[in-house]
C-alpha cells in the first residue's frame, strides 16, 4: 500500500470530508486491529451487549448502522439518539424511505444485526476482500494499491456510506419528526467504551 498517498474531495465529492479524513488517517496504522475504532464507536446496551455503530459525522450527526443490499436498491438504516436512548429504524425500497420502528435502547439487541456485535472479531479485524478493495477504489477514483489497509468492516462502511449520501434529504425529514416526538422523554444515555476497551 502507498503510505504517502492522500485522498481529497476531488477523489470523491460525495463522501463527507470527515470520512475522507478518517481514511487518510488509516495510512498511519500498521495493523488492522488498530483501525477498528477509526470509523466506529462501541456502545453497550442495557442488557450488557456491545454493538459497533458507525461514528457520526456532520452530515449525519448520530451513531448509525447502515446496510445496503442489491447495489442500494434496498437499505436499512438504524439511527441512535444517544441522549434519549432511542433507536430509529428506516427502510428504503422501491425508491421510497419509510419508518419501520422506534425502539428503546433496552430492546435493540434483538433489532440490530448480529454481525455488529463487538465480539465479531472476524469482520472487525480481518482484511477487506479483493472485491471490497476494488469497489472502494472505484468510489475514490484511485488505484487499489493507493488505498491504505482496510478491514472488512471499514470497507463495507465506506461503500454503504457512499450509497447512503444521496438520500440524506429524505432521511432528515423523517429524523426531524422522530426527534420532535421523543425529545420530551430523555433516558439515561449510553456511554461509549474507551478505545482500548473497544478494540
C-alpha positions as CSV (number, residue, x, y, z in Angstrom):
1,X,0.0,0.0,0.0
2,X,1.1,3.6,-0.7
3,X,1.6,5.2,2.7
4,X,2.2,8.6,1.2
5,X,-0.9,8.9,-0.9
6,X,-3.5,11.4,0.4
7,X,-7.1,11.4,-0.7
8,X,-9.2,14.6,-1.1
9,X,-12.6,15.7,-2.0
10,X,-11.6,15.6,-5.7
11,X,-11.3,11.8,-5.3
12,X,-15.0,11.5,-4.2
13,X,-17.1,14.7,-3.7
14,X,-20.0,12.6,-2.5
15,X,-18.2,11.3,0.6
16,X,-18.1,13.7,3.6
17,X,-14.8,15.4,4.3
18,X,-14.8,13.8,7.8
19,X,-14.9,10.4,6.2
20,X,-12.1,11.2,3.8
21,X,-10.0,12.5,6.7
22,X,-10.6,9.2,8.6
23,X,-9.5,7.3,5.5
24,X,-6.3,9.3,5.3
25,X,-5.7,8.6,9.0
26,X,-5.5,4.9,8.2
27,X,-2.2,5.4,6.4
28,X,-0.6,5.8,9.9
29,X,-2.0,2.4,11.1
30,X,0.4,-0.5,10.9
31,X,-2.1,-3.3,11.9
32,X,-5.7,-3.9,11.0
33,X,-6.9,-4.3,14.6
34,X,-5.6,-0.8,15.3
35,X,-8.1,0.7,12.9
36,X,-11.2,-0.8,14.5
37,X,-12.3,2.5,16.1
38,X,-11.4,4.7,13.2
39,X,-14.9,4.8,11.8
40,X,-16.9,3.4,14.7
41,X,-17.8,3.6,18.3
42,X,-18.7,0.8,20.7
43,X,-21.8,1.3,22.8
44,X,-23.2,-1.0,25.4
45,X,-26.9,-1.9,25.6
46,X,-28.7,-2.2,28.9
47,X,-28.5,-6.0,28.8
48,X,-24.7,-5.8,28.7
49,X,-24.1,-6.5,25.0
50,X,-21.9,-4.2,22.9
51,X,-22.6,-3.1,19.4
52,X,-20.4,-1.2,17.0
53,X,-22.1,1.8,15.5
54,X,-20.8,3.9,12.6
55,X,-19.4,7.1,14.1
56,X,-21.3,10.3,13.4
57,X,-20.1,12.9,11.0
58,X,-21.5,16.4,10.3
59,X,-23.9,15.3,7.6
60,X,-25.3,12.5,9.8
61,X,-24.7,13.6,13.4
62,X,-25.9,10.4,15.1
63,X,-24.3,7.0,15.7
64,X,-25.8,4.8,13.0
65,X,-25.8,1.4,11.3
66,X,-26.4,1.2,7.6
67,X,-26.8,-1.9,5.5
68,X,-27.3,-1.6,1.7
69,X,-28.4,-4.5,-0.4
70,X,-28.6,-5.1,-4.2
71,X,-26.4,-2.1,-5.0
72,X,-28.5,0.3,-2.9
73,X,-32.0,-0.8,-4.1
74,X,-32.7,-1.8,-0.5
75,X,-31.2,-0.1,2.5
76,X,-31.8,-0.5,6.2
77,X,-30.7,2.4,8.5
78,X,-30.6,2.4,12.3
79,X,-30.1,5.8,13.9
80,X,-29.3,6.1,17.6
81,X,-30.4,9.2,19.5
82,X,-27.8,8.8,22.2
83,X,-29.3,11.2,24.8
84,X,-32.8,9.8,24.6
85,X,-31.8,6.1,24.4
86,X,-34.0,5.5,21.3
87,X,-33.2,3.9,18.0
88,X,-35.0,4.8,14.8
89,X,-35.1,2.2,12.0
90,X,-35.7,3.3,8.5
91,X,-36.1,1.2,5.3
92,X,-35.6,2.1,1.7
93,X,-37.2,0.1,-1.0
94,X,-38.8,0.7,-4.4
95,X,-37.5,4.3,-4.4
96,X,-39.1,5.3,-1.1
97,X,-38.0,5.7,2.5
98,X,-40.3,4.6,5.3
99,X,-40.1,4.5,9.1
100,X,-40.1,0.9,10.4
101,X,-39.8,1.4,14.1
102,X,-38.7,3.5,17.1
103,X,-37.2,1.2,19.7
104,X,-35.9,1.8,23.2
105,X,-32.2,1.1,23.9
106,X,-33.3,-1.7,26.3
107,X,-34.8,-3.6,23.4
108,X,-32.4,-3.0,20.5
109,X,-30.3,-6.2,21.0
110,X,-33.0,-8.2,19.1
111,X,-33.2,-5.5,16.4
112,X,-29.6,-4.9,15.3
113,X,-27.8,-7.4,13.0
114,X,-25.6,-9.8,15.0
115,X,-22.6,-9.0,12.8
116,X,-22.4,-5.6,14.5
117,X,-21.8,-7.2,17.9
118,X,-18.5,-6.3,19.4
119,X,-17.2,-9.8,19.6
120,X,-17.4,-10.3,15.8
121,X,-13.7,-10.1,15.6
122,X,-13.6,-11.7,12.1
123,X,-15.4,-8.8,10.5
124,X,-13.7,-6.0,12.5
125,X,-10.1,-7.4,12.4
126,X,-9.9,-9.3,9.1
127,X,-8.7,-7.6,5.9
128,X,-11.2,-6.4,3.2
129,X,-11.8,-8.8,0.4
130,X,-10.4,-8.1,-3.1
131,X,-13.9,-7.2,-4.4
132,X,-14.3,-4.8,-1.4
133,X,-11.0,-3.1,-2.1
134,X,-11.8,-2.8,-5.8
135,X,-15.2,-1.2,-5.0
136,X,-13.7,1.3,-2.6
137,X,-11.0,2.2,-5.1
138,X,-13.7,2.8,-7.7
139,X,-15.6,5.1,-5.3
140,X,-12.5,7.1,-4.6
141,X,-11.3,7.2,-8.2
142,X,-7.9,5.8,-7.4
143,X,-5.9,2.6,-7.9
144,X,-6.3,-0.2,-5.3
145,X,-2.6,0.0,-4.4
146,X,-3.1,3.6,-3.4
147,X,-5.5,2.7,-0.6
148,X,-4.5,2.2,3.0
149,X,-5.1,-1.2,4.6
150,X,-8.8,-1.7,5.2
151,X,-10.7,-4.1,7.4
152,X,-13.7,-5.8,6.0
153,X,-15.9,-3.8,8.3
154,X,-14.4,-0.4,7.3
155,X,-14.6,-1.3,3.6
156,X,-18.3,-2.2,4.0
157,X,-18.9,1.0,5.9
158,X,-17.3,3.2,3.2
159,X,-19.4,1.6,0.4
160,X,-22.6,1.8,2.4
161,X,-22.0,5.4,3.3
162,X,-21.3,6.3,-0.3
163,X,-24.6,4.7,-1.2
164,X,-26.5,6.5,1.6
165,X,-25.3,10.1,0.9
166,X,-27.8,11.0,-1.9
167,X,-30.7,10.0,0.4
168,X,-29.9,12.4,3.3
169,X,-32.6,15.0,2.5
170,X,-35.3,12.4,2.7
171,X,-33.8,10.9,5.8
172,X,-33.6,14.3,7.5
173,X,-37.3,14.8,7.1
174,X,-38.2,11.6,8.9
175,X,-35.5,12.0,11.6
176,X,-36.6,15.6,12.4
177,X,-40.1,14.4,13.0
178,X,-38.9,11.5,15.1
179,X,-36.7,13.7,17.3
180,X,-39.6,16.1,17.9
181,X,-41.6,13.1,19.2
182,X,-39.0,11.6,21.5
183,X,-37.2,14.7,22.8
184,X,-39.6,15.2,25.7
185,X,-38.6,11.8,27.1
186,X,-34.9,11.6,27.9
187,X,-33.5,8.4,29.2
188,X,-30.0,7.6,30.6
189,X,-27.6,8.0,27.7
190,X,-25.5,5.1,26.5
191,X,-21.8,5.6,27.4
192,X,-19.2,4.6,24.9
193,X,-16.4,2.3,25.9
194,X,-12.9,3.6,25.9
195,X,-10.9,3.0,22.7
196,X,-8.7,0.5,24.5
197,X,-11.7,-1.5,25.6
198,X,-13.4,-1.5,22.2
199,X,-10.5,-2.8,20.1
